[in-house]
């Protein structure tokens, strides 16, 4: 019954609905065939630029990390060298002190032999 009422109130005899459906269909086709691919292409382009920038930044950070590693190796070598020199110096000093102790013990022994103690 509603179908008959709609028809009687419609002056175009249903042509208007067909035109609206065709327009909606044309808009949907335009969106699906033109707008969506353009948006996807834009999104892919922006993603490509962002990805390339991130890769450049990662490469730069990798180079910086390699530089820091190199500097740490150099510093480590220098610290090792300083530590070895300090150990050698302290070993030599200890050797001199021990040598003096031995010489002093010999002198004391020699004095004890030559001087009779009561």
MDTraj code that builds the backbone (N, CA, C; nanometers):
import mdtraj as md
import numpy as np

residues = "UNK UNK UNK UNK UNK UNK UNK UNK UNK UNK UNK UNK UNK UNK UNK UNK UNK UNK UNK UNK UNK UNK UNK UNK UNK UNK UNK UNK UNK UNK UNK UNK UNK UNK UNK UNK UNK UNK UNK UNK UNK UNK UNK UNK UNK UNK UNK UNK UNK UNK UNK UNK UNK UNK UNK UNK UNK UNK UNK UNK UNK UNK UNK UNK UNK UNK UNK UNK UNK UNK UNK UNK UNK UNK UNK UNK UNK UNK UNK UNK UNK UNK UNK UNK UNK UNK UNK UNK UNK UNK UNK UNK UNK UNK UNK UNK UNK UNK UNK UNK UNK UNK UNK UNK UNK UNK UNK UNK UNK UNK UNK UNK UNK UNK UNK UNK UNK UNK".split()
xyz = np.array([
    [0.0813, -0.1168, 0.0000],
    [0.0000, 0.0000, 0.0000],
    [0.0873, 0.1254, 0.0000],
    [0.1973, 0.1185, 0.0725],
    [0.2851, 0.2344, 0.0759],
    [0.3456, 0.2597, -0.0602],
    [0.3623, 0.1545, -0.1342],
    [0.4164, 0.1688, -0.2687],
    [0.3210, 0.2490, -0.3577],
    [0.1957, 0.2239, -0.3416],
    [0.0961, 0.2976, -0.4189],
    [0.0871, 0.4429, -0.3733],
    [0.0979, 0.4642, -0.2429],
    [0.0927, 0.6012, -0.1914],
    [0.2130, 0.6808, -0.2408],
    [0.3273, 0.6199, -0.2410],
    [0.4486, 0.6885, -0.2852],
    [0.4361, 0.7257, -0.4314],
    [0.3823, 0.6337, -0.5081],
    [0.3688, 0.6587, -0.6503],
    [0.2691, 0.7710, -0.6785],
    [0.1645, 0.7730, -0.6028],
    [0.0637, 0.8757, -0.6265],
    [0.1136, 1.0129, -0.5834],
    [0.2041, 1.0174, -0.4833],
    [0.2550, 1.1471, -0.4390],
    [0.3738, 1.1915, -0.5216],
    [0.4358, 1.0998, -0.5947],
    [0.5538, 1.1329, -0.6750],
    [0.5087, 1.1841, -0.8113],
    [0.5527, 1.3061, -0.8429],
    [0.5117, 1.3667, -0.9693],
    [0.5849, 1.3036, -1.0879],
    [0.7106, 1.2528, -1.0634],
    [0.7927, 1.2009, -1.1726],
    [0.7651, 1.0548, -1.2023],
    [0.6769, 0.9979, -1.1242],
    [0.6429, 0.8568, -1.1401],
    [0.7661, 0.7682, -1.1151],
    [0.8450, 0.7976, -1.0075],
    [0.9588, 0.7159, -0.9680],
    [1.0885, 0.7483, -1.0371],
    [1.0874, 0.8417, -1.1309],
    [1.2105, 0.8775, -1.2019],
    [1.3092, 0.9488, -1.1112],
    [1.2562, 1.0230, -1.0176],
    [1.3450, 1.0960, -0.9270],
    [1.4303, 0.9996, -0.8442],
    [1.3720, 0.8942, -0.7990],
    [1.4459, 0.7949, -0.7205],
    [1.5536, 0.7275, -0.8047],
    [1.5239, 0.7044, -0.9272],
    [1.6231, 0.6437, -1.0167],
    [1.7398, 0.7383, -1.0403],
    [1.7110, 0.8651, -1.0549],
    [1.8177, 0.9636, -1.0745],
    [1.9040, 0.9725, -0.9482],
    [1.8430, 0.9750, -0.8310],
    [1.9192, 0.9792, -0.7044],
    [2.0056, 0.8551, -0.6896],
    [1.9527, 0.7407, -0.7237],
    [2.0310, 0.6171, -0.7159],
    [2.1482, 0.6224, -0.8131],
    [2.1243, 0.6753, -0.9318],
    [2.2321, 0.6857, -1.0306],
    [2.3389, 0.7837, -0.9840],
    [2.2979, 0.8951, -0.9250],
    [2.3946, 0.9933, -0.8733],
    [2.4751, 0.9324, -0.7605],
    [2.4082, 0.8647, -0.6681],
    [2.4789, 0.8007, -0.5576],
    [2.5749, 0.6958, -0.6109],
    [2.5350, 0.6220, -0.7085],
    [2.6208, 0.5210, -0.7675],
    [2.7406, 0.5867, -0.8366],
    [2.7193, 0.6975, -0.9027],
    [2.8279, 0.7692, -0.9700],
    [2.9263, 0.8238, -0.8677],
    [2.8745, 0.8768, -0.7587],
    [2.9627, 0.9269, -0.6530],
    [3.0443, 0.8135, -0.5916],
    [2.9801, 0.7017, -0.5670],
    [3.0511, 0.5865, -0.5099],
    [3.1587, 0.5382, -0.6060],
    [3.1272, 0.5342, -0.7346],
    [3.2268, 0.4916, -0.8323],
    [3.3433, 0.5906, -0.8386],
    [3.3094, 0.7200, -0.8363],
    [3.4149, 0.8222, -0.8389],
    [3.5063, 0.8099, -0.7177],
    [3.4452, 0.7919, -0.6031],
    [3.5249, 0.7778, -0.4801],
    [3.6102, 0.6518, -0.4873],
    [3.5509, 0.5416, -0.5278],
    [3.6247, 0.4154, -0.5267],
    [3.7292, 0.4075, -0.6367],
    [3.7042, 0.4732, -0.7501],
    [3.7975, 0.4613, -0.8623],
    [3.9020, 0.5712, -0.8671],
    [3.8735, 0.6884, -0.8121],
    [3.9658, 0.8009, -0.8237],
    [4.0192, 0.8435, -0.6885],
    [3.9305, 0.8739, -0.5974],
    [3.9722, 0.9334, -0.4711],
    [4.0522, 0.8357, -0.3845],
    [4.0061, 0.7133, -0.3731],
    [4.0767, 0.6151, -0.2899],
    [4.2177, 0.5876, -0.3444],
    [4.2367, 0.5621, -0.4731],
    [4.3739, 0.5414, -0.5212],
    [4.4636, 0.6639, -0.5020],
    [4.4045, 0.7845, -0.5204],
    [4.4845, 0.9055, -0.4996],
    [4.5268, 0.9157, -0.3537],
    [4.4335, 0.8907, -0.2626],
    [4.4675, 0.8939, -0.1198],
    [4.5700, 0.7872, -0.0835],
    [4.5548, 0.6687, -0.1373],
    [4.6524, 0.5614, -0.1104],
    [4.7906, 0.5969, -0.1661],
    [4.7929, 0.6541, -0.2859],
    [4.9217, 0.6952, -0.3434],
    [4.9862, 0.8029, -0.2574],
    [4.9060, 0.8977, -0.2106],
    [4.9596, 1.0013, -0.1220],
    [5.0117, 0.9431, 0.0078],
    [4.9367, 0.8501, 0.0643],
    [4.9793, 0.7851, 0.1882],
    [5.1083, 0.7069, 0.1674],
    [5.1191, 0.6355, 0.0577],
    [5.2418, 0.5605, 0.0287],
    [5.3600, 0.6544, 0.0065],
    [5.3359, 0.7666, -0.0601],
    [5.4434, 0.8641, -0.0832],
    [5.4934, 0.9211, 0.0480],
    [5.4000, 0.9628, 0.1337],
    [5.4387, 1.0180, 0.2643],
    [5.5107, 0.9117, 0.3461],
    [5.4596, 0.7889, 0.3435],
    [5.5251, 0.6798, 0.4173],
    [5.6663, 0.6554, 0.3645],
    [5.6825, 0.6655, 0.2329],
    [5.8158, 0.6481, 0.1742],
    [5.9121, 0.7558, 0.2206],
    [5.8668, 0.8800, 0.2226],
    [5.9540, 0.9882, 0.2699],
    [5.9892, 0.9711, 0.4169],
    [5.8900, 0.9361, 0.4969],
    [5.9151, 0.9159, 0.6404],
    [6.0100, 0.7981, 0.6602],
    [5.9871, 0.6893, 0.5875],
    [6.0751, 0.5724, 0.5997],
    [6.2176, 0.6039, 0.5575],
    [6.2332, 0.6773, 0.4476],
    [6.3678, 0.7144, 0.4026],
    [6.4368, 0.8032, 0.5052],
    [6.3609, 0.8944, 0.5626],
    [6.4199, 0.9831, 0.6650],
    [6.4631, 0.9032, 0.7871],
    [6.3797, 0.8083, 0.8293],
    [6.4150, 0.7240, 0.9432],
    [6.5397, 0.6408, 0.9144],
    [6.5495, 0.5879, 0.7932],
    [6.6685, 0.5098, 0.7571],
    [6.7940, 0.5963, 0.7578],
    [6.7840, 0.7196, 0.7063],
    [6.8991, 0.8109, 0.7109],
    [6.9383, 0.8411, 0.8548],
    [6.8372, 0.8609, 0.9393],
    [6.8652, 0.8902, 1.0796],
    [6.9305, 0.7697, 1.1471],
    [6.8842, 0.6500, 1.1168],
    [6.9450, 0.5293, 1.1738],
    [7.0892, 0.5123, 1.1252],
    [7.1135, 0.5406, 0.9974],
    [7.2501, 0.5336, 0.9459],
    [7.3403, 0.6331, 1.0173],
    [7.2891, 0.7532, 1.0391],
    [7.3659, 0.8565, 1.1091],
    [7.3951, 0.8135, 1.2522],
    [7.2948, 0.7588, 1.3188],
    [7.3156, 0.7117, 1.4556],
    [7.4139, 0.5957, 1.4588],
    [7.4079, 0.5080, 1.3591],
    [7.5029, 0.3969, 1.3520],
    [7.6453, 0.4472, 1.3372],
    [7.6638, 0.5504, 1.2544],
    [7.7975, 0.6083, 1.2381],
    [7.8443, 0.6727, 1.3689],
    [7.7524, 0.7408, 1.4380],
    [7.7881, 0.8017, 1.5659],
    [7.8264, 0.6957, 1.6685],
    [7.7533, 0.5860, 1.6712],
    [7.7840, 0.4777, 1.7651],
    [7.9197, 0.4159, 1.7325],
    [7.9489, 0.3992, 1.6043],
    [8.0795, 0.3448, 1.5643],
    [8.1919, 0.4388, 1.6084],
    [8.1695, 0.5691, 1.5963],
    [8.2694, 0.6670, 1.6396],
    [8.2917, 0.6588, 1.7908],
    [8.1833, 0.6471, 1.8663],
    [8.1946, 0.6360, 2.0120],
    [8.2689, 0.5078, 2.0500],
    [8.2382, 0.3982, 1.9822],
    [8.3086, 0.2719, 2.0099],
    [8.4585, 0.2875, 1.9848],
    [8.4924, 0.3522, 1.8764],
    [8.6331, 0.3732, 1.8436],
    [8.7015, 0.4566, 1.9519],
    [8.6344, 0.5628, 1.9955],
    [8.6927, 0.6473, 2.0995],
    [8.7062, 0.5722, 2.2317],
    [8.6091, 0.4868, 2.2631],
    [8.6165, 0.4077, 2.3862],
    [8.7342, 0.3109, 2.3788],
    [8.7571, 0.2513, 2.2619],
    [8.8725, 0.1610, 2.2469],
    [9.0032, 0.2358, 2.2706],
    [9.0128, 0.3567, 2.2140],
    [9.1347, 0.4360, 2.2316],
    [9.1538, 0.4705, 2.3785],
    [9.0479, 0.5150, 2.4448],
    [9.0574, 0.5495, 2.5865],
    [9.0921, 0.4269, 2.6704],
    [9.0325, 0.3137, 2.6378],
    [9.0621, 0.1910, 2.7112],
    [9.2099, 0.1553, 2.6973],
    [9.2625, 0.1679, 2.5764],
    [9.4045, 0.1392, 2.5544],
    [9.4916, 0.2351, 2.6347],
    [9.4546, 0.3616, 2.6353],
    [9.5334, 0.4598, 2.7119],
    [9.5269, 0.4315, 2.8620],
    [9.4075, 0.3990, 2.9125],
    [9.3955, 0.3667, 3.0549],
    [9.4777, 0.2430, 3.0895],
    [9.4758, 0.1426, 3.0019],
    [9.5563, 0.0227, 3.0254],
    [9.7046, 0.0581, 3.0302],
    [9.7471, 0.1437, 2.9397],
    [9.8877, 0.1848, 2.9361],
    [9.9263, 0.2587, 3.0638],
    [9.8407, 0.3493, 3.1077],
    [9.8687, 0.4246, 3.2308],
    [9.8729, 0.3302, 3.3503],
    [9.7797, 0.2364, 3.3556],
    [9.7767, 0.1411, 3.4669],
    [9.9021, 0.0541, 3.4669],
    [9.9446, 0.0068, 3.3485],
    [10.0664, -0.0750, 3.3429],
    [10.1896, 0.0042, 3.3855],
    [10.1984, 0.1294, 3.3429],
    [10.3115, 0.2124, 3.3858],
    [10.3113, 0.2318, 3.5364],
    [10.1927, 0.2535, 3.5946],
    [10.1842, 0.2710, 3.7396],
    [10.2260, 0.1431, 3.8115],
    [10.1828, 0.0283, 3.7606],
    [10.2209, -0.0993, 3.8230],
    [10.3716, -0.1204, 3.8126],
    [10.4282, -0.0926, 3.6956],
    [10.5730, -0.1080, 3.6792],
    [10.6483, -0.0137, 3.7720],
    [10.6017, 0.1098, 3.7833],
    [10.6664, 0.2073, 3.8705],
    [10.6582, 0.1627, 4.0169],
    [10.5402, 0.1195, 4.0581],
    [10.5246, 0.0730, 4.1966],
    [10.6058, -0.0529, 4.2229],
    [10.6142, -0.1426, 4.1240],
    [10.6953, -0.2633, 4.1395],
    [10.8423, -0.2263, 4.1566],
    [10.8872, -0.1292, 4.0768],
    [11.0266, -0.0854, 4.0894],
    [11.0510, -0.0232, 4.2266],
    [10.9599, 0.0582, 4.2744],
    [10.9759, 0.1199, 4.4081],
    [10.9788, 0.0145, 4.5180],
    [10.8891, -0.0833, 4.5075],
    [10.8865, -0.1907, 4.6076],
    [11.0185, -0.2672, 4.6030],
    [11.0675, -0.2912, 4.4805],
    [11.1965, -0.3604, 4.4677],
    [11.3089, -0.2810, 4.5328],
    [11.3111, -0.1495, 4.5165],
    [11.4142, -0.0651, 4.5781],
    [11.4038, -0.0713, 4.7297],
    [11.2800, -0.0644, 4.7822],
    [11.2605, -0.0706, 4.9272],
    [11.3052, -0.2063, 4.9806],
    [11.2713, -0.3145, 4.9121],
    [11.3132, -0.4473, 4.9555],
    [11.4651, -0.4598, 4.9504],
    [11.5265, -0.4037, 4.8474],
    [11.6725, -0.4080, 4.8361],
    [11.7372, -0.3323, 4.9511],
    [11.6790, -0.2168, 4.9864],
    [11.7310, -0.1403, 5.0996],
    [11.7168, -0.2198, 5.2289],
    [11.6039, -0.2886, 5.2453],
    [11.5844, -0.3699, 5.3661],
    [11.6895, -0.4794, 5.3744],
    [11.7187, -0.5448, 5.2631],
    [11.8190, -0.6511, 5.2612],
    [11.9564, -0.5935, 5.2924],
    [11.9897, -0.4788, 5.2332],
    [12.1195, -0.4158, 5.2596],
    [12.1309, -0.3725, 5.4052],
    [12.0210, -0.3201, 5.4593],
    [12.0241, -0.2800, 5.6001],
    [12.0409, -0.4014, 5.6904],
    [11.9764, -0.5120, 5.6581],
    [11.9930, -0.6348, 5.7364],
    [12.1382, -0.6829, 5.7302],
    [12.2027, -0.6736, 5.6147],
    [12.3437, -0.7144, 5.6024],
    [12.4333, -0.6231, 5.6862],
    [12.4082, -0.4952, 5.6804],
    [12.4892, -0.4009, 5.7599],
    [12.4735, -0.4279, 5.9085],
    [12.3480, -0.4519, 5.9498],
    [12.3251, -0.4807, 6.0920],
    [12.3980, -0.6085, 6.1308],
    [12.3924, -0.7109, 6.0460],
    [12.4632, -0.8362, 6.0741],
    [12.6146, -0.8128, 6.0822],
    [12.6655, -0.7316, 5.9897],
    [12.8104, -0.7031, 5.9904],
    [12.8486, -0.6263, 6.1151],
    [12.7673, -0.5323, 6.1555],
    [12.7971, -0.4557, 6.2775],
    [12.7901, -0.5453, 6.3998],
    [12.6934, -0.6340, 6.4029],
    [12.6813, -0.7244, 6.5174],
    [12.8019, -0.8170, 6.5259],
    [12.8617, -0.8551, 6.4143],
    [12.9779, -0.9425, 6.4171],
    [13.1034, -0.8685, 6.4630],
    [13.1136, -0.7435, 6.4193],
    [13.2342, -0.6694, 6.4540],
    [13.2281, -0.6082, 6.5930],
    [13.1133, -0.5712, 6.6372],
    [13.0999, -0.5091, 6.7706],
    [13.0374, -0.6126, 6.8611],
    [13.1102, -0.6396, 6.9648],
    [13.0602, -0.7363, 7.0618],
    [12.9646, -0.6638, 7.1561],
    [12.8539, -0.7212, 7.1780],
    [12.7589, -0.6622, 7.2686],
    [12.7639, -0.7379, 7.4006],
    [12.7563, -0.6665, 7.5105],
    [12.7692, -0.7342, 7.6420],
    [12.6515, -0.8183, 7.6784],
])
top = md.Topology()
chain = top.add_chain()
for i, resn in enumerate(residues, 1):
    res = top.add_residue(resn, chain, resSeq=i)
    for name in ("N", "CA", "C"):
        top.add_atom(name, md.element.get_by_symbol(name[0]), res)
traj = md.Trajectory(xyz[None], top)
